[in-house]
């Protein structure tokens, strides 16, 4: 059974690399705030459907993005959406070959394909290590580091990083760097399913995001 799962993971990575070389518009990468409305590299939980919308009316690149993401397995999620200014569909595919565990020192590893920066749809491949530190029941730190490379310019990788401070498991202050620009924001989990965020894209474009999660695994 474990061998079969490994073959599925390997096949998924091969498919990701193949489609990255095709001329499709792609979703922002590990956490590009213009698509995700946040700074977490975590995958969507299995059997969870997340619908999000983000508006940034003063941006020169894009003014609105909508997304639908689904956790297919614990180690794989996929998404499809639309950029209104670009007038193109967007998509993502992420695989997590190594998941972090509470109390363990090793980070989680995520590999994906997409556009990792705001203002473009160049196909990229990226890898990142994520780690969460639970300081107390009311406070936690989450961070990631990684690298990405535009597929057509594969020999010029660039650095990715981000950090979040989580308070009471409801409020998050976050920041990220996509190798070119910094992005900052604040999010509030108003219910178990609804998250609201306020951001500064590229530290200059104000944006608002709303995200709603459906746990389809609870349905009979």
Secondary structure, DSSP 4 states (H G I P E B T S, - for coil): -HHHHHHHHHHHHHHHHHHHTS-----B-SS-HHHHSS---PPPPBTEEEEEEEE-TT-SS-SEEEEEEEEEETTEEEEEEEETTTTEEEEEEEEEEE---TT-SSPEEEEEEEB-STT----EEEEEEEEEEE-SSSEEEEEEEEEEEEGGGTT--EEEEEEEEEETTTEEEEEEE-SS-EEEEEEEE-SSSEEEEEEEETTTEEEEEEEEEEEGGG--
